[in-house]
Structures are given as C-alpha cells and as structure tokens.
Amino acid sequence: MTYRETLDWLYEQLPMFQRVGRGAFKKDLTNITKLCGALGDPHLAYPTIHIAGTNGKGSTAHILSSVLQAAGYEVGLYSSPHYVDFRERIKINAEFISEQAVVDCVQLLKPICEETQPSFFELTVAMMFWYFRKQQVDVAIIETGLGGRLDSTNIVKPELSIITNIGFDHVAMLGDTLDKIAFEKAGIIKENTPVVVGERHPVTQPVFESAAKERNAELIFREEFSILNQDVFHSQFNYDDNEYTINLGGQYQVHNAALVLESIKQLNAIGQFQINKAAIKTGFSEIKQRTGFRGRYDVIQETPLIIIDSAHNAHGIRALVKSLDSFALQKLHVVLGVSADKNINEMLAIFPKNTNIYASRVKQPRAMQLDDLEKQLIENEASYSMYHSIKEAFLAAKRSLKNNDVLLVCGSV
C-alpha cells in the first residue's frame, strides 16, 4: 500500500472520534493492550510523561518538549487531533513520523485489526508507541485523547503524570459534573508516581486528593504566578520568585508554562532527568521552532490582528477572549464552526455583545448543521452572517476588518 492508500484505509475502515463522535470512543483498554502486545509492548521501552486535562494538554506538552530538547533529550511527542497532516500526531522533536513508517506500522497491525476492530485513535496510539521505540527516544510526552481513565494512552507507566485543568467538555462520555470529569482525568494517576495538577478548584481538588492517596502518589498543585508583560508573541511572568519569558502570547499560555515549571521541578527531583535554568530559558524562547507548535493563539496577521486558535469549548473560549483584555479593541470578529455536541449557548455568551460572528459548518460529519447553528445564533441575539464554508466566512470577515479590530478563528477542529 502507498501512504495515501494507507491513510484512506485508516479513515474509512476505523471509527474516528473527530468524524463520528462518541461511537468511536472505546470505554476500555482491551484493544490497545492487544495491539501493543502484538508489537511487543513498545510503550514500556522508554520513560514517559502522561498529560490529561480539559484544555491546555497540547500546549503544555509542546512547552515541556521544547525544554527537554534544550536539555539535550530526544523527545517523542504525541498529541491529537491533527490540523492538516495526520503525521502531526506523532513527532520526535519537530519532525513528523515518516510516511513510510505509517505504512509499515499499519501493515504490521492489519492482521490483528480484523479480530479487534480498533478505533482510529487506538491504532494511532499503538503506532506512536511503536515508532518511539523504533527511533529510540529518550523520553515520550503523551497527551490523552479523551478523559484519562479509559483513554487508550493510559497503559503507560509514566515517570510523571500531569493534569492541566477541568472544565465541561465531552460530557456525554466523561460525565456532566466537574467531579465526574475530574474522576476520569484522575485515572492517569499511577501507583507511587507523582502527579502535578494545574488548577485548584473546590469541587475537583478532593477528587485528585482521594485518587492520589489511594495510589500512594505524591500530589503537587501548581503555584500562583504573576504576568509582568505581554504582547501577541511573548509573555513575561514571575513564578516561584523567578522571571521567565515564553515566545507565546495569550494569558492562558502562562498557566501552561507555570505548570511546566512545576513539572520540571518534579522531574529533576525524580533524578532521571537533569534540566537546568539555561535549558528552561532556551526551551521557553524556542517553543515553536523546536516543536512545530501551531494552532493556539497563532497570529497569522498583525494589523489588523488575526488569531487562529483551536478553542472549542466554553472553558477554552473564555481563556481565549480574556487574552484580548489588554488590547485597545474596537470590534471583535469571530469565524466560528462547532461540532453538534458542543454547548454553543455557553460559548456565545462569552463573546462581547458587539461581536460579529461569521458562522459556517465545520467540514466533518459530526458538525452542527447550519440551520441548527443559525437557530442558536438567533436565540442568543448575536450579530451574525452565515456561510457555506469556513474559507468563505474567513474571507468575508477579513474584508470587514479595521485596524483596531481583532479577528479570531476558533471552534471545533
């Protein structure tokens, strides 16, 4: 099979959450255990760091990867979903998995697929484990896909677990209260393995404390930080009486960077890693260059300002809009498309009242239909216009911009 034929097979034969929704979510670890067993359990061949949370997983993973690279480590990084190229999901430093490796791994796994009928995600997770062993990475940073307890990545035995935050997303699968969602995320906490949590919350904190106590895992919460200076490309902040600068804009990225600092403290304490202040400084200043990080507070034009961000739930949209507080903003324009399972009412309520919404249907089967999306916009008394494609919506929004306006492109990937 060619690479193109292999990708077509992956998309057509296996259920994929981004396309079909909850039907692709397998609520057990049987399939991934069998797939990895057939490959010789590659996930046990190198140290891992496991990351869960509602938002910020990908950003935290990329920031941490950049620092570990600066410290001299060869870093495998698994994240999802991808934006353009399937191979974005599996990277070593900033380099995608090769097309040939994708073909080779699928050929290895095809015979067992007939028996197990794995999901798209299960197969890509197995591929990631296999590829990182094949390339002999020093460490792998692994982002959960959905939840944690029953996520396919949760067969690892990590050196450190990280939980970014808890918000309402995928409630049909993870639960409709914060404590239920926290319980699922806390499923990545392992026996005798430290876990760093990015936010304290009166509802979720007891859940994490209970899980950590039960598994004899040291529980560490990220400390408070203060932002010193910020523009669209950089953020300077104080954490633990030290000043740091990351080459990412957006207030929420400081939350993630501070979480990385606390995680580095724990990694150094374990003794298996040596990460000094010089590596932190270099890693923080070269995040995009070292990891190929895209899609979060991604500035594609400065004047007028255009930002692409994959915030796709109320928790993420709120953090994104808050990041605009420091701008002398005349008008906000938003190109928006969402999946059918999102709480669009809650998302729309976050935007300022005079926001212009340019709405379209996301190019995926589980997208909210245009009629349903328009109905929600009307009910929320939004200022909006409808388009048949995201490209059409984007071009219309761009034509409407004045110099002090901001255009956000956000929603479901």
C-alpha positions in Angstrom: 0.0 0.0 0.0 1.1 3.6 -0.7 1.0 6.2 2.1 -2.2 7.7 0.5 -3.9 4.3 0.4 -2.8 3.6 4.0 -4.4 6.9 5.1 -7.6 6.2 3.2 -7.8 2.8 4.9 -7.3 4.4 8.3 -10.0 6.9 7.8 -12.5 4.6 6.0 -12.2 1.4 8.0 -11.8 2.6 11.5 -14.1 4.8 13.6 -12.6 8.3 14.3 -13.9 10.5 17.1 -13.4 13.7 15.1 -15.7 12.4 12.4 -18.3 10.2 14.1 -18.2 11.3 17.8 -18.9 9.1 20.8 -19.3 5.9 18.6 -15.6 5.9 18.2 -14.8 6.1 21.9 -14.0 2.6 23.3 -14.5 2.6 27.1 -11.9 0.0 27.9 -8.2 -0.7 27.3 -8.6 -4.2 25.8 -7.9 -3.3 22.2 -4.9 -1.1 22.8 -3.5 -3.8 25.1 -3.8 -6.4 22.3 -2.4 -4.1 19.7 0.6 -3.2 21.8 1.0 -6.9 22.8 1.3 -7.7 19.1 4.1 -5.1 18.8 6.0 -6.4 21.8 4.7 -3.8 24.3 6.7 -0.8 22.9 5.2 1.6 25.5 7.4 0.1 28.2 10.6 0.7 26.3 11.3 4.3 27.3 10.3 6.8 30.0 7.0 8.6 29.6 5.2 11.7 30.9 1.4 11.5 30.7 -0.8 14.6 30.3 -4.6 14.9 30.8 -7.0 17.8 31.2 -9.9 19.6 29.6 -7.7 22.3 27.9 -4.0 23.1 27.7 -2.8 19.5 27.2 -1.2 20.2 23.8 0.3 23.5 24.8 1.8 22.0 28.0 3.1 19.0 26.1 4.8 21.3 23.5 6.3 23.7 26.0 7.7 20.8 28.1 9.0 19.1 24.9 10.9 22.3 24.0 12.6 22.5 27.4 13.5 18.8 27.4 15.0 19.2 23.9 17.0 22.2 25.1 18.3 20.0 28.0 19.7 17.6 25.3 17.0 14.9 25.2 15.4 13.3 22.1 11.7 13.8 22.8 8.8 11.9 21.3 5.6 13.9 21.4 2.1 12.5 20.9 -0.9 14.9 20.5 -4.3 15.0 18.9 -6.2 15.8 16.8 -4.1 17.0 13.8 -4.8 20.1 11.9 -3.7 19.4 8.4 -1.3 16.4 8.2 -2.1 13.1 10.0 1.6 12.8 10.9 1.4 15.9 13.2 0.1 13.5 15.9 3.5 11.7 16.2 6.6 13.8 16.3 10.2 13.5 17.5 11.4 17.0 18.4 9.7 18.9 15.5 9.9 16.1 12.9 6.8 14.2 11.9 6.7 10.4 11.7 7.8 9.4 8.2 5.2 8.3 5.6 6.9 5.0 5.2 6.8 4.3 9.0 3.0 4.9 8.9 2.7 2.4 6.1 5.0 -0.1 7.8 3.1 0.0 11.1 -0.3 -0.4 9.5 0.9 -3.5 7.7 2.2 -4.9 10.9 -1.2 -4.3 12.7 -3.6 -5.1 9.9 -3.9 -8.8 10.7 -4.9 -8.2 14.4 -7.3 -5.4 13.3 -9.6 -7.9 11.8 -10.0 -9.5 15.2 -10.0 -6.4 17.4 -11.8 -3.9 15.2 -9.9 -1.0 16.8 -10.8 2.7 16.6 -8.7 5.1 14.6 -7.4 6.5 17.9 -6.4 3.1 19.2 -4.5 2.3 16.1 -2.7 5.7 16.1 -1.7 5.3 19.7 -0.2 1.9 19.1 1.6 3.3 16.1 3.0 6.1 18.2 4.3 3.7 20.9 5.9 1.5 18.2 7.6 4.4 16.4 9.0 6.0 19.5 10.7 2.6 20.4 11.9 2.2 16.8 13.5 5.6 16.9 14.9 5.1 20.5 13.6 8.3 22.0 15.0 9.4 25.4 11.5 10.3 26.7 8.0 10.5 25.3 5.4 13.1 26.3 2.0 11.6 25.7 -1.3 13.6 25.6 -4.5 11.8 26.3 -7.2 12.0 23.7 -10.4 12.0 25.8 -10.7 11.7 29.5 -7.9 9.6 31.0 -9.0 6.5 33.0 -10.2 4.7 29.9 -8.1 6.6 27.3 -6.0 4.4 25.0 -2.8 6.1 26.1 -3.5 5.0 29.7 -1.4 1.8 29.5 1.8 3.7 30.1 3.7 3.6 33.4 4.9 7.2 33.5 7.6 8.9 35.4 5.2 11.8 36.0 1.5 12.5 35.4 0.2 16.0 34.7 -3.4 17.2 34.8 -3.8 20.7 33.3 -7.4 21.7 34.4 -11.0 20.5 34.5 -13.9 22.1 32.5 -17.1 20.9 30.8 -16.4 19.1 27.5 -17.4 15.7 26.1 -20.0 15.5 29.0 -21.8 12.6 27.3 -18.8 10.4 27.7 -17.0 11.9 30.8 -19.9 13.0 33.0 -22.0 16.1 33.4 -20.4 17.5 36.6 -16.9 18.7 37.3 -16.2 16.0 39.9 -17.2 13.2 37.5 -15.0 14.7 34.8 -12.1 15.0 37.3 -12.6 11.4 38.3 -12.0 10.4 34.7 -8.9 12.6 34.3 -7.6 11.4 37.7 -7.5 7.9 36.1 -4.0 8.7 34.8 -2.6 8.9 38.4 -0.5 5.8 38.9 0.9 4.0 41.9 3.8 5.7 43.6 4.1 8.2 40.7 4.0 12.0 41.3 1.2 14.0 39.7 1.2 17.7 39.1 -2.2 19.5 38.8 -2.5 22.9 37.1 -5.5 24.4 38.9 -7.1 24.2 42.4 -10.9 24.0 42.4 -13.1 23.3 45.5 -15.0 20.6 43.5 -12.1 18.8 41.8 -9.4 19.1 44.4 -10.9 16.5 46.7 -11.2 14.1 43.7 -7.5 14.4 43.0 -6.5 14.1 46.7 -8.6 10.9 47.0 -7.1 9.3 43.9 -3.5 10.3 44.9 -4.0 8.9 48.4 -5.4 5.7 47.2 -2.4 5.1 44.9 0.2 6.5 47.2 1.1 9.1 44.6 2.6 12.5 45.6 0.1 15.2 44.6 1.5 18.7 43.7 -0.5 21.7 42.7 0.9 24.5 40.5 1.7 27.6 42.5 0.3 31.1 41.6 2.1 33.3 39.1 2.0 36.9 38.0 2.2 38.2 34.5 4.7 41.0 34.1 4.4 41.9 30.4 2.7 40.5 27.4 2.3 41.1 23.6 0.9 38.8 20.9 4.2 36.9 20.5 5.7 36.8 24.1 4.7 36.5 27.7 6.9 37.5 30.6 5.9 36.3 34.0 7.1 35.6 37.6 6.9 32.1 39.1 8.5 31.0 42.3 10.4 34.3 42.6 12.0 33.9 39.2 11.2 35.7 35.9 10.6 33.8 32.7 9.7 34.7 29.1 7.9 32.3 26.6 7.6 33.0 22.9 3.9 32.5 23.0 1.1 35.1 23.5 -2.2 34.5 25.3 -2.6 34.7 29.1 -3.6 31.1 29.3 -0.2 30.0 27.9 1.4 31.4 31.1 -0.8 29.0 33.1 0.6 26.2 30.9 4.2 27.4 31.2 3.9 27.7 35.0 2.6 24.2 35.1 5.6 23.1 33.1 8.0 24.8 35.6 6.4 22.8 38.4 6.6 19.6 36.4 10.3 20.2 35.7 10.9 20.6 39.4 9.4 17.2 40.0 11.3 15.6 37.0 14.6 16.9 38.5 13.6 15.5 41.9 13.0 12.1 40.5 16.6 12.0 39.5 16.2 10.5 36.0 16.3 14.0 34.3 18.7 16.9 34.6 17.0 20.2 33.4 18.8 23.4 34.4 17.8 27.0 34.2 19.6 27.5 30.9 17.6 24.8 29.3 14.4 26.3 30.6 15.3 29.7 29.3 16.3 28.3 25.9 13.3 26.0 25.7 10.8 28.7 26.6 12.3 31.1 23.9 12.2 28.5 21.1 8.9 26.6 21.6 7.6 26.9 18.0 11.0 26.4 16.4 11.8 23.2 18.4 8.3 21.6 18.3 6.5 23.0 15.3 3.7 24.1 17.6 0.7 25.6 15.8 -3.0 26.4 16.3 -3.0 28.0 19.7 -3.0 31.8 19.8 -1.5 31.5 16.4 -1.0 35.0 15.0 -1.2 35.0 11.2 -1.5 38.8 10.7 -0.6 41.6 13.0 -2.5 44.6 11.6 -5.4 44.1 11.8 -4.8 41.3 14.2 -5.9 37.8 13.1 -5.5 34.9 15.5 -6.2 31.2 14.9 -7.0 29.2 18.0 -8.5 25.7 18.4 -10.5 26.7 21.5 -13.6 24.6 21.0 -15.5 24.6 24.4 -16.6 27.3 26.8 -13.6 26.8 29.1 -11.2 27.4 26.1 -13.2 30.2 24.6 -13.3 32.1 27.9 -9.5 31.9 28.2 -9.0 33.0 24.7 -11.3 36.0 24.9 -9.7 37.0 28.3 -6.4 37.2 26.5 -7.7 40.1 24.5 -8.3 42.2 27.6 -5.1 44.2 27.1 -5.9 45.3 23.6 -7.5 48.6 22.6 -10.1 46.6 20.9 -12.5 48.4 18.7 -14.5 45.4 17.5 -14.2 41.6 17.7 -14.9 39.5 14.7 -15.2 35.7 15.1 -15.2 33.0 12.4 -16.9 30.1 14.2 -17.8 26.5 13.5 -18.7 23.8 16.1 -19.5 20.1 16.5 -23.1 19.2 17.2 -22.2 18.1 20.8 -20.9 21.5 21.9 -22.8 23.9 24.2 -23.0 26.7 21.7 -25.1 28.9 24.0 -22.5 28.9 26.7 -19.8 29.7 24.1 -21.7 32.6 22.5 -22.4 34.2 25.9 -18.6 34.7 26.4 -18.1 37.0 23.4 -18.6 40.7 23.9 -22.1 41.9 22.9 -21.0 43.8 19.7 -19.1 40.8 18.3 -19.6 40.0 14.7 -20.0 36.2 14.2 -19.2 34.6 10.8 -20.7 31.1 11.1 -20.1 28.1 9.0 -20.4 24.3 9.1 -17.2 22.5 10.1 -16.0 20.1 7.4 -16.7 16.9 9.3 -19.7 14.5 9.7 -20.4 15.4 13.4 -20.5 19.1 12.7 -23.5 21.2 13.8 -25.8 21.7 10.8 -26.1 25.3 9.5 -29.9 25.5 10.4 -29.2 24.5 14.0 -26.3 26.8 14.3 -28.3 29.8 12.9 -31.2 29.0 15.3 -28.8 29.2 18.3 -27.3 32.5 17.0 -30.8 34.0 16.7 -31.8 32.8 20.2 -28.7 34.5 21.6 -29.4 37.7 19.7 -26.0 37.5 18.1 -24.8 39.7 15.3 -24.1 37.1 12.6 -23.8 36.1 9.0 -23.9 32.5 7.6 -21.5 31.0 5.1 -21.3 27.6 3.3 -17.6 27.2 4.0 -15.1 28.3 6.6 -12.9 29.8 3.8 -15.8 31.9 2.6 -16.6 33.0 6.2 -12.9 33.9 6.8 -12.5 36.0 3.6 -15.7 37.9 4.5 -14.5 38.6 8.0 -11.1 39.7 6.8 -12.7 42.2 4.4 -14.6 43.7 7.3 -11.6 44.4 9.5 -10.5 47.9 10.5 -7.0 48.4 12.0 -8.0 48.2 15.7 -10.3 45.2 15.2 -9.4 41.6 16.1 -10.4 38.5 14.1 -10.5 35.2 16.0 -10.9 31.9 14.0 -11.9 29.3 16.6 -14.1 26.4 17.3 -14.0 22.6 16.6 -11.1 21.3 14.6 
